[in-house]
Amino acid sequence: MLDTLDATAVRTWCRLALTALGQAREEIDALNVYPVPDGDTGTNLYLTVEAATEAAEEASGDPAADGDGLGPVTAAMARGALIGARGNSGVILAQWLRGLAEGLADGGDAPALRRALPRAAEAAYLAVADPVEGTLLTVAAEAARAAAAEDGSLADTARTACTAARAALQHTPEQLDVLAEAGVVDAGGRGLVAVLGALADTVLGHTPMGPMALRHETVRPLPAHHDDCEGHARLPGHPAFEVIYLLEADEDAMPALRTRLAALGDSLVVGGGDGLWNVHVHVDDAGAAVEAGVEAGRPYRIRITHFAEAAARAGAAGSRPESSAPARAVLSVVSGHGLADLCEQAGSAVLHADPDRPPVSAELADAVRRCAAREVIVLLNDPELRAAAGAAADQLREEGLRIAVLPTRSPVQGLAALAVHDAGRRFDEDVVAMTSAAGATRHAELAVAEGESWTMAGVCQAGDMLGLIDGDVAVIGTDTAETAGTLLDRMLAAGGELVTLVLGADAPEHLAEDLVAHARRQRPEVDTVVYHGGQESELLLIGVE
């Protein structure tokens, strides 16, 4: 349990918030009926926090070098969120983070957090041209009010804010008729509950699956209503375009910009400060909205979305053939050069992943685009990438691509899926066959413990060999070959016909020979193949089919 927030805690908070939003992304998208029922609030919040997390990770704040290191990291977090903010809800959340960062500028203890949360709520309100209750703004205000009245520890303050936010979320349908009619709570408010839950988890020392981040009660959407309302073009009287851009401008130019944009449309949110702003508005005249930005300063990263065309593209993804593009491609995310070569030999495009920095949604989306195919099957080979891939896939479907993200949890499952890939089959049939092959492949890995830790197999020490089966530690040992042999025996105990061994960059020289000989002695009827994967994070990967 923490008494004060420092740079490390803020980075942890960002990562937990990203995890929580990734787990709740589809739920939040389904709740999205206000201000536009376009089903993207969860995705937009995820992308915004993803940008904030990247910036916080790269910031120079170091508790060991400069006190708590809090200032540089919170400032970077807020700026990253501002630059990466997506949609109405993303810009509001970015402004909330900016207000929070300003409130924590002088320290991260309990009194500082009690001051920072009201400042964050105020900043969020000021960003919105026409604030509406029953939204993220209300949830932020109630969390801030409860936190300000708390006189306990940092943990008490964070827990109180999260509890108040959850309670406020349940009352949002009473404040906004469109929510009551749909039978849902506010999507943006649900996202803020996840972010505040992650803050409480950080302070209380909980894991991403801890109680505050995921213990919530939401009013589920009514599917019929959501289907009827899906697509902005079906709501008469609403503007046709969403316009978003970053703007470099002096603060004294902003009042005139806000006035002009408010006259052009609705859902106006302007967040930022210190010469950089994120502008979001829904209008019928997209050109005029951009011209207003030009008059105020220098707009860039301009994004204009026609709601009706975006809905049509999403509904018709993959249905319009383009002779210039190949019909289908497979993209594999792997970290070792040997694994990359294996995937390429099997006909897959490859995204090389840094084991210390997994690819974010934008990198995954760019890799899919480089495939230049109308249909793409993505093999993640890592469960930690599922949320980022889901957000990327949603963006790509809006561009008219047909995307399937297979839930492969290990490269050995990806190799099994590639072995049955057949571009001559129908897309859905190919996806089913590849998914079945991956699911029929049990996976294990041999890694080195980085420090003392409690595991399902007992306590391990730094330098111990850890054998993981399906992600859980099953074997702990001190001898590499012996631990690998025990791990393989555990895998084969449930049966199997083919064993795949993928050696890491740091695997001992004779490890493969020893394991092959061990397998022949124990299970002579099982075939064994060995590949040099070159991955840095594991000494050995094992697949059993």
N, C-alpha and C positions, 0 to 999 in steps of 0.2 A: 504494500500500500504506500502511495506517494504522499509526501507532505507538501511538495511543490513541483510544478512543471518545469522541466528543462528541455534542452534541444532534443535529447534522446526520447523523452516522453512525447513530445510533439510529433516526432517522426513515427513513433509507435501508434499514436492516435490516428495519424493519417492512414497508416497501413490498415489498422482495424476498421476505420471508417470505410475505406475502399472495399475491404472484405465484406462488411455488413451491407453496403450498397450493392455489391455484386450479387450477394445472396438474395437480396430483396428486389433486384432490378426489374424482373418480369412482373412481380406483384405490383410494384409502384407504377409501371407502365400501364397495367390493367386498371389501376385506380384513376388514371388521368382523364378527367372530364372537364377540368377548368384550368385556364381560361379557354383552351381549345382541346377537344377530345381527340388528340392525335397520337396518344399512346406512346409518348417518348420521354416523359418526365424522369422515370427511373434511369433511362440511358443517359439523359443529359446530366443528371446529378452525378452519375458514376463517372462520366468523362470529365466533369469539372473537378471532382475530388482526385481523379487520377492525375490530372495536371498539377494539382496542389501537392500531391504526394511526391511526384517526380521532382518538383522544385524544392521541396523540403529535404529530400534525400541528397540533393546536389548542393545545398546551402553550406556555407563555411562554418556555421555555428558548431563549436566543439566544447562540450562541458569541461573536458579535461584541460583545454587550452585557454579558455576565456570565461571562466566562471560557469554560469549555467548555459551559455550559448543560446539563450532563448530568443533574443531580439532578431538576429539574422535569420533564424529558421522560421519564426512566425511571419516575418516580413516576406520571406521567399515563398512560403506557403500561400499567403494572401495574393501575392503578385501572380504566382503560378495559376491559382484559381481564376483570377481576373482574365488572364490571357487565354486560358483554356475553357472558360465558361461557355456552356452550350444552353441555348434556349432561355426562356423567361426564368425558370426555376434556377438554372445554373448561375445566371447573373446575380440573382437575389442571394443565393448561397455564397457566392464569391464576395459579395459586399458584406454579408454577415461575418465571414471569415476575416475580412479586412478590419471590421470594427472590433472583432475579438483580438486580433493581433495588436491593434493600437491600445486596447485596454490592458494587454499583458506586457506592454513595452517596458514597464518598470519592475516586472517580476511575475512569478507564476504561483504565488501562494494563495491561500483561500480568499483573503480579502481582495486580491487582485482579480481572481476569477469572478468574484461577486460584483466587481466593478465592470469587468470586461463583458459579461453576458448582456447587461442592459445596453452597453455601448454597441454591441453587435446587433441587437434587435433594433436599436434606433437607426443604425446605418442601413439596415435592410429596408426599413420603412422609407427612409429618405431616397432610396434608389428607385422606388416605384412611384410613377407619376400619379396613379390613382389607387392608393392602397385599399384592399378589400379584406374584410375580416373573414375568418373561416379558412384561412390559407396558411402557408408557411410563416407568414408574418405574425399571425396570431399565436402559433405554436412557439415561435421565438420569443414573443413578448411574455407569454405565460411562464416559460422556462426562466426568463430573466427576472421576472417579478418574484418567483419563488426562491431563486438563488440569492437575490438581494436581501431577502428576509431571513436567510439562513445564517446562523452565527457559529456553526461548527467548523470542522476540519475541511480540507480540500476534498476529501472523499465524500463527506456529508454534502458539500455544495454541489459536486458533480452529480451525485445520486439524486439529490432533490431536484435539480434542473431537469434531469432525464425523466423522473417520475412525473413532474409537472407537464413536461412536453407530451408524454403519452396520454395524460388525462385531457390536455387541451385538444389533442388530435381527435379523441373520441367525440368531442363536442363540435367539431367543425361542420358536420351536416346540419346542426341546429342553427348555424350562422350563415350558411350559403345554400340557397334553395336548390341549385343545380346538383349539389352533392346529395342532398336529401332525396331528390327525385331519382338519382342513380343508385342510391343505397350504398354510398362509399364515403370514406373519409378523404381528406385532401391529400393528393399525391405528394406535393412538395412538403407538406407537414410531416408525412410519413418518412420522407427522406431525411428531414432534420432530426426526427426521433432516432433514426439509425446513426446519424453523426454524433448526437449527444450520448447515445448509448455506448458508442465506441470510446468517447471521452471518459465516461464513467468506468468502462472496462479497463482503460489505461491506468486510471488513478487507483482503481481497486485491485489491479494486478490480475485481471481475468484474461482468459484466452479469447480468440475471436468467436468462440462458441459460448462465451460467457453469458450470464443471465441478463445483463442490462441491454446488450445489443440486440438480442433476439426475442426477449420476452415481451410480447406486445399483443394487443388485441385490436384487430382492424375489422372494419365493416367491409365485407367482400363485395366486389362489384357485381351487378346483375348482368350476366352475359348478354341477354337480349337487348338491354338498354345500350350497352357499350357497342354492340354490333350496329344498332340503329344509328348511333351518333358518330360512328367512326368516319373520319374524313371531314376536314374543315369545310370543304366545298358544299357539304350538305346542310350547313347552317346559314340560312339567309341572313344578310345584314352584317356579316363579319368580313373583315378585310381578307384579301386573297393571298397576300404575300407576307412571309416572315423575313425581316431584314436584320442582319446582325453584322456588326463590324467593330474592330478596334479603332480607337481614335486618339491621335496625339493632338492635344489642344490645351490651351490655357483654361484655367478654371472660370475666368470671367466670361468665356464664350459659351459656357454650358447652359445658363438660364435661357438664353435665346434659342439654343438648340432644342432644349426640352420643350419650350413653348411651340416651336414649329413642328416638331415631331408629334406632339400631343394633338395638334390640329389635323395632322395627316391620318392618324389611326388610333389604335389602342394597344394594350399590353406593353406600354412603354416602360422600360427599365433601363436606367443608366447607372452603372457602377464604376467605381474607380477613384482616382485622385492623383495628385502629383504629376499631372500632365498626361496620364494614360487612362483611357476610359473604355468600357465595354458597353456598346449601345445595342439594344434589342427593341424592336417595335414591329407590330403587325399593321400593314398598310395596303391600300389598293394601288398606290403609285410608288413602286419601289425606287424608281429613278429619283423622285423628289426626296425620298428619305436619304439616299446616298448624297444627293446634291447638298442637303442640309449639313451633312457631315463635312463635305468639302468646304463649305463656307465657314464652318467652325474650326477646322484644322486639317489634319491629314488622316483620312480614313484608310484602313488597309485590312487584309483578311476579310474582305467583304463576302458575305454569304447570303444569297437570296433564294428562298424556297417558295415555290408556288404550291400551295397546299393541295390543290386538286391534282396537279401533275405528279406530285410526290406520292399521293395515294394510288394513282393509276399505275405508276411505275412499280410500287410495292406489290400491288395486286397482280401485275402481269409479269413479275420477275421470271425470267427464263423462258417466257412464252414467245418472244419475238426473236427469231433466228437472225444472226448476223454472219454473213458468209466470211467476213474478214477475221473472225475470232474462232479459235478451236472450240469444239463442243464442250469439252470437259477437261479439267485439270485437277490434280491432287497436290496439296501443299502440306509438307511435313515440317514441323518445328523441332529441331534437334540441336544439340550443343557440341557434338564431337565431329571432327572431320571424317572419321571412318564411318560414322552413322550417316553423315550427309552423303557420302559416296554411295552407300548402300541404297539410300532412298532414291538418289538420282538414277542409279542403275535400274531401279524398279519403275522408273518413269515419273517420279514425283519431283515437283519443284521443292526447294528447300529454303527455309528461313533459319539462318544460323542464330541460335540463342546464346547470349552470354549467361553462364550459370549464376553470376553475381548480380545480373540485372535482367530479369525476364522481359520480353518484349511487351510493350503497352499496346492498347487498342489501335492507335494510329499506325504503328509499325506493322501490326497484323493486317490491317486493312490495305496498306500500301503493298505488302507482299502478295495479297490476293489479287490486287489490280495488276501487278506485274505478270501474273499468270496469263493475262489477256484472254481469258476464257469466259464463256457465258455461264458455265456451271463449275463450281469449285467445291471440292471436298477437303476440309481442313483436318489434319491429324495433329492435335496439340501435343500429345505424349506427356502431358503434365497437368494434373488437376488444378494447379494454381492459376492456370491461364484461362480457365473457362469463363470467368466473368468478363475479362478483357476481350476474349474472342466473341462472346455474345454481343457486347456493345459494338464491336467492329462489324459483325454480321448484320446487325440491324441497319447500320449506315449503308452497307453495301447493297442490301436488298432495296433500299430507297433509290439506289442508282440503277436498278434493274437487273442485278446479278442474282443468280440462284446459288445459295450458299448452304452447305451442311457442315456443321462442326461435330466431328465424331468424338465421343468422350473417352479417347484413349488416355490412359493414365501413365503409360510408360512407353519408351521407344520400342520395346519388344512387342507390345500390342500394336503399335503403328506398323511395324514390319509385317506382322500377321495380316493386318488389314490390307496392306499393299499387295500381298501375295495373291489375294483374290479379287483385286480391282480389275474391272472389265469395262472399258469405256464404251463397248458396244451394247451394253445393257441400258435399259432405261435408268434415269438418274436415281429414282427412288429405290429400284431394285439393287443398284450398285451400292447405295448407302446402306441398305439392309444387310447385304452380304458382307460388306466390310465391317459393319458394326458387330455382326454375329461372330466373325473371325476374331475380332479384337476381344470380344467378351468371353470367347472360349479359351483365351490365353491368360493363364495365371502369371503374375509377374512378381519378381523379387529383386532386391538389390543388396549389395554389400558395400557399406560405407564405413568411414572412420569417425568415431565420436569426437566432437570438438570440445566437449567439456563434461563435467559430471551432470547427470540428468536421471530423472525417474522415467522409466519406460514400462510398457506392458510386460516385458520380460525381466524386469528388475532394475537395479541401479547400475548405470554404466559410468566409467571414468574416461577422462580425455585419453584418446589413443586406442580405446577398445574398438574391436571389430563389431559392427552392428549389422545383423541380417534382418532385413525388413521384407515382409510378405504382404502384398497389397497395401503398402503404406504404413503398416504397423510393425514395430520391433518385435521379432519372434525369437532371435538368437543373439546372445552377447558372448564374445570370446576374445582371446588375446592372440591366437594364432590365425593368420589369414586363411591358409589352406584348410585347416580343421573347421573353422567357422563356416567357410564356403561349402564344405562337404556336408556339414550338418544342415545348412540352409537348403541345399539341393535335396537332401533326404526328406526334409519336411515338405518340400514342394511335390516330390514324387509319391509321397505317401497317399495322396488323393488320386493317383493315377496319372497317366500321360503317355503319349507316343513319341513326341519330339521335344527335345530340350535345345533351346537357343541360348548360347553364352555370348555376351557382348563385353569385351574387356575394356576397361577404362585406361586413361593415359598413364596412371600410376600403378596399374596392376603388376604384381610380381611376375617375373619372367616365366616361371613354370606353372603358374596357377591354372591355366587352361589345360595343360597336359595332365596335371594332377586330378582335375575335376572330371575330365573325359575318362581317365582310368578308373576313377571312383565310380562313375556312372555305369561303366561296363561291368564292374564287379557286382554292384548292387542290383542293377536293372539291365541286364544284357539285351533285352528286347527293345529298349528305348534308343532311338537315334539321337545323336548329339551333333550340333553344328556350332562352330566358333567363328566369331567376327571380332575384329579389332575396331571398336567404336571410337576410341580416343576421347570419350567424355571425361571431364575433369571432376565432376561432383561425386561420382560413384566409382569404386574399384571394379565392380562387376554388376552386370544386369543379367537376370535369368528369366527366360520365358519358357513355360511348359504348356504345350498344346495336346 
